[in-house]
Amino acid sequence: MDSSTASHSRVGRVAVVGLGNVGRLIADMLVERGFEVRGADADESRAAGEHASVMDVRDPAALEELFAGVDAVVSCLPYYLNTVIATAAHSAGVHYMDLSEDVPTSRAVRQLAQSSNTIFMPRCGLAPGFICIVGGALAARLETVDRLELRAGALPRSPNNTLGYACNWSPAGIVNEYLNDCEQLRGGELVSVPPLSDLETIVIDGAPYEAFTTSGGLGTMCETFAGRVDRLDYKTIRYPGHHQLMRFMLQELGLGRQREEAVRLLADAYPPVRDDLVIVYAAADGTSGGSRTREEFVRVYRPRIVAGAQTAIAWTTAAGAVGMVELLAEGSLPDSGFVCQEDVSLDAFLATSAGQMLASDPPAEVRDDIPLVPVA
C-alpha cells in the first residue's frame, strides 16, 4: 500500500450517487486511493463502467439495495435530491456525505444525524466545505476574533460575455444561492440578510474582483461561532459588473420568481468552459498576544490533471469530499452524529492525499481537452 492509499479499517466501500463531472471524479479519485467504489446515476450515459449502475436515485428500495453493500455514501446530486439519499443512508446505517450548499437540506440531514450510529456530514465540497475548515483554523490562531471573512468564486479565466461568467457549477445551485437569504453573525448574533447585498471590492494578485452575499457558504459556522466572533460572513467572488446584472435579471425583471426558467436561461447562455479559476480567500481579524493580528489564506486554483483533465471547480470540489472520506477511513472523524466542517483540523485535512492538492495553487497543468460536460 503506497502513501496515498488510505487505511480502510473503518471505511473501505463507498457509494457515489450522481456521476456528473464532480461525482465521476470523486469516484475515480477514491478508486485511485484504494477504496471499493459503487457508482449510481439515473442517466445511462453517465453510469458507464464496471462498478457503476443505472438506477432511479429517488427510489428508496433501489437505494437500500445499493447501500447494503457499502460503508459510506457520497451524494453528488443536486441539492433538492439529497434528503432522499440521506434518509436512505440513515435507514441503511451507513455514513453520509454530500456537496450541498442548501441550508434547509442540511438542516434535514442534521435532524437525521441525531438518531444515527454513523456520521452525517453535508457540505463536503469547496464552499461550503473546505473554506469552512480554513475559516475555523484561522479563527483558532487568534485569542479574540472580531471579524471572519470567507470568500470563494469559480470563474472563467477569460470571460467573453457581459456577465463575466460560465456555468461550470450546477446552474440550479447557482440560482438557489443567489435567491435564498444568507446567514451571518453581526454583533456576535445570528442575522439573515438578502442575497446579492453588501457589495465590496477585493484585490487578489493585483486584480480587482467584486464580492457579495450568497446563501449557504458558511454551513454551520454561524451556530459554531455565535458569541465568539463579532462579524462573520460569506460572499461569492465574481468579476466586476456581474452583481449589477444579476440583480437586474433576478430582482428587477422578476426572473427570480421563475427559478426553473432562470436555471434554463443561465445554462443555455453561459455553458461551461475548459479554462477556469477557483479563488479561495479567507481572513480573520482579531488579537494575538495582546496585539492586533490578521490571518489570511488566499489561493487561486487552475485546471490540472486529476484522473484525467479536469476544470478547477471540478477537482477542488472533488478534493474536498475525497479528503473527508480519507479522514473517515483513517479514524480522524467522529464515529457518529453530525460533523461540522469547521470542526475538522486543517492540518489533518491538508495531510490527506486529496487535501494536499488544495494546500497550494500550482500553475495549470492542462487547459485543453477538458470535456465540456455540465457539472451536476
Summary of the structure (lengths in Angstrom):
residues: 376
radius of gyration: 19.6
end to end distance: 32.4
largest distance: 60.3
contacts: 1374
relative contact order: 0.17
helix: 34%
strand: 27%
